[in-house]
């Protein structure tokens, strides 16, 4: 196994304290892209006179589940209720990932999208939240 490969069986994802079942490969979580933090300061003629980089700790990611997973109903319920939830990724082998736990608070889920794959149909749930923390 190479340095950047992870075993899906060692990844655990919790949403509001509930562990999700049947996780598919290619899940992601991280801070919001640096490009989203850049704000252009313009003068009265709309000419950019400075660039401000905002300090924030927003996070975003995606959770991919096998279509038959009962966890899809849980995420659909959070999305339909527009409920802010905490998303936590944990990994059993910190030597492989250099982290043990990543969390993002106040997350809201977008509508899940289903795509075919070699493992069968996969449902992807994107989310955004605040207070990104890595430990």
Protein Blocks (a to p, Z undefined) as FASTA:
>chain_A
ZZkbccfklpccdeehiacehiaehiacddddfklmpccdddfkopafbdcddddfbdcd
dddddfklmklmmmmmmmmnopacddddddfblmlnopabdcdehiacddddddddfkbp
cdddddddehiacZZ
